[in-house]
Amino acid sequence: MCSKESIASIRGAGPLILDGGLATELEAQGFGLQGDPLWSSRLLHTNPQAIQDAHYRFLDSGADVVSTATYQASIKGFMEHLDMSLESAQELMKSGVHLAQEAVQQFVTSNNDTERGRPLVAGCVGAYGAFLLDGSEYSGGYAEAMSIEELKAWHRPQISCLVSAGADLVAMETIPSVKEAEALLELLREFPSCKAWLSFSCKDGRSLCDGSPFLEAVRLAQRCSQLVAVGVNCCSPLLIQPLLDTVSPLRSPDQPWVVYPNSGEEWDRLSGWNASGSKVSSIAELSQEWLKQGATMIGGCCRVGPTHITELRKRLLIK
């Protein structure tokens, strides 16, 4: 597991560049993922090389961190949809970390840029709503009917596998409710050597998807010493500045902001992405303002590919 000091040594005086949408890049290579209950994590089973290659393309484009193909993965999901034993499902979950590690090693071996530190592997943990396949990770409504202990019990097998596989840190992302965030932060204590970031799913410039104030959620997160950053992902890039404005009183060098919005296009469960919204280039265009607001981990989510990460790195003047 990495430390806050090791993250600082990689980014130096600048921000740490995250990757973009892994599923977006896989779909660009011709893989049909929409509607699949396992989404991109199915390829851990059917085409692991495609995942490793996608990680490599993001590293080659300038990413300092690659996130594993486990956002919508779960031990239960693997057992149900791939007819696997518990042990096989656990090994498949761990393989997400191993593939990312192999891509990092391949990149380090072939790259002559001695100024860049060794990239990190973030073990990706999505909201429970992602397993439900009903878009509820963008509402958080399920949390009302679940206890903290039930949410912890759901996330524990995934986090345990990612940590034991050697992920540098855990990315707990697209979290739509304060209750689920509280459960994840409690669960993190069971893995005391584990570092993580916590990234929320927000519906506007002030609130999480469940309606809770972003300020309240960040205040809760800052109580956890294991977090290296807290922030927001998979929202419009136009929401990042107002969201960071609301938490400016909580800005701390010990726990900076992590932001990785989507392209700004709108998603509809029936028709897919609507390209009439703001375009991916706005991430690079707006990133300098986010940097001024205290974001030190910046990347992209859905519909953000390697070329956009290259543009982001150039815009932030990182060699």
RAMO-V485227 format. One line per field, one symbol per residue. ss: DSSP state (2 for helix, 1 for strand, 0 for the rest). psi: psi as a letter, one per 40 degrees, with the letter a starting at -180 (. if undefined). A space follows every 50 residues. Layout:
ss->???
psi->???
//
This chain:
ss->00022222222000011100022222220000000000222222220222 22222222222000111000000022222220000222222222222222 22222222220000000001111110022222000222002222200222 22222222222222000011111110022222222222000000011111 01000011000012222222200000111111100022222222220222 00000111110000011100011100000022222222222200111100 0000022222222220000
psi->iiidddddddebeaihhiaahdddddddeehhdheheebdededddgddd ddddddddddeehehhhifedeiiddddddeefiiddddddddddddddd dddddddddehegedhihiihhhhhiiddddefeeeeededdddeiiddd ddddddddddddddefidihhhifheiddddddddddddegdehiiihhi hieaeeiideeihddddddddeeheeheiibiifiideedddddddedee hhedgaihhgiaeeiihhddeahheeaiiddddddeddddddeehehhai bhehaddddddddddefh.
//
